[in-house]
Amino acid sequence: MEMAKGPLAFLPQLAFTFILCFSVCAGSRTRGDEGKLVRNGDKPSWCIAKPSTNNLKLYDNIDYSCKQNGVDCIAIAPGGKCFNPNNAVSHASMAMNLYYKAAGKHTWNCHFNGTGMIVLVDPSVGSCIYQV
């Protein structure tokens, strides 16, 4: 009996999630030059969608984020700089980050009912630049 391609299809997504989680956990608190504790708020941070989130929740996040004051989602519209890759995780990540920035970049601005995560590694890809 031949197995479908699906059983190992999750590995790239799992590796991506691990790297993102590691960047958040490893950078949550560090010591500055003078030994003082430095908070994440003192470093550039971005809000992205958890890659394991189902598409329905991601589309809800896009809808919510793009309706908020100060959030312009033109970049994820067809022809926009962040339309490609054309998938729910990428579009939701951009919209969620725009909301996170517009709302003040507090940890609670990236919660999205447990579907968002703050990262300290710039998620920009090609011409799709995430705002800090």
N, C-alpha and C positions, 0 to 999 in steps of 0.2 A: 504494500500500500504506500503510495507516494504522499509525503507530507507537503502541506501548503507552505508557501514562502513566509507565512505569518509568524511562526513560532519565534523567530529571532529578529523580527522586524522592529521590536521595541528597543533593541540594544543601542542604536545611535541616540534615541531620545533619552534613554536612561543615562548614557554617558554625558549628554548635554546637561541634564538635570543635576547630576552629581557635580559637575564642574561649577555650575551656577550656585548650587547649595554650598559648595566648599568656599567659593569666593565670598559669600555672605557670612558664613560662620567664621572663617579665618580672619575677616576684616572687621568683625563687629566691634571690637575694642582693641586699640593698640596703644603703645606708649609713645608719646611725642619725644622730641629732642631733649626735653628737660625732665623726662620721666613722668609727666602728667598724663593722666588718662585722656584719650581723645575719643569723642563720640563719632558715630557714623555721619552725623549731620555736618561734621567739619570736613568731610571728604565728599567728592562727587559721588552721587548715587543715582540709580535709575530704578524704575518700577517696571517689571515685566510680568507676563502671564506665566503661571506654572505650566510647563509643557504637558503635564498629565491631565490638565483640565479639559472636560468635554466641550465640544464646539458650541453647544447651546449656551452654556455659561459664558463662554468667550464672547459670543455675539451679544449677550446681555451686557457684558462689560463694555464692549465697543459702543453700544447704543447709549448706555448711561454716561460714559465718559464724554462722548462727542456732543451730548446735549448740555454740558456744563459750561458756565461762563468762563471765558478765557481759554477754551479748548477749541482748536481749529484742526479738524481731522482731514483736511484736504490732501495731506500727504499719503493717506491710505486709499484715496479714491482712485478709480481707474485712471492711469496716466500719471499719478502722483509719484513722488520720489520714493515712497515706501510701499507702493502697491505690490511690488515683487520683493520677496516671495509672496505669492498670492495664497495665503492660508490664514486660518483663524488665529493661530498662536501669534504670528508675526503682526497681523493687524491689531489684535487686542493688546499686544505688548506696546505698540506705538501709542494707541489711544490711552491706555492706562498710564503710560509715562507722561503724556501730555497733561492728563488730569492730575497726576501726582505733583508735577511741577506747578501747575496753576493753583492747586489747593494748599501749597505751602511746604511740600516735601516732608510731611510728618509720616511716621510709620503707619498710622491709621489711614492715611490717604492711599495706601497701597494694599489694603487688606482685601477688598473686593470679595467678601465672604469666603476668605481662605484661598482664593485663586490667584492672588498676586504675590510677588516676592521682590524684595529690594536686593539689587546687586551692586557691587562696587567695581565691576568690570564693564566698560562701555559696550553696550549691545549693538552699536551702529554697524551697519553692513553696507559697503559700497557707497552709493550716493544717499542712502537712508541714514541720516544723522539724527541720533536721539539727543534731545535737548537736556542739558544738565540742570 
